[in-house]
Amino acid sequence: MDRDSGRSKGFGFVEMSSDAEAASAIQQLNGKDCDGRALTVNEARPQAPRENRGGYGR
């Protein structure tokens, strides 16, 4: 949930007990309809490094 608006960010993370269980969940759920929206289910990847764009106090 977004802490400012209280609305869903539209994504979540789930830990599975095994790689086989994760692969099965991906196969079964990816592309399925949920309340009129297609689910995208995949394995999490490390976040790509961001460039330093400055900001407040820099």
Secondary structure by P-SEA (a helix, b strand, c coil): cccccccccccbbbbbccaaaaaaaaaaccccccccbbbbbbbbcccccccccccccc
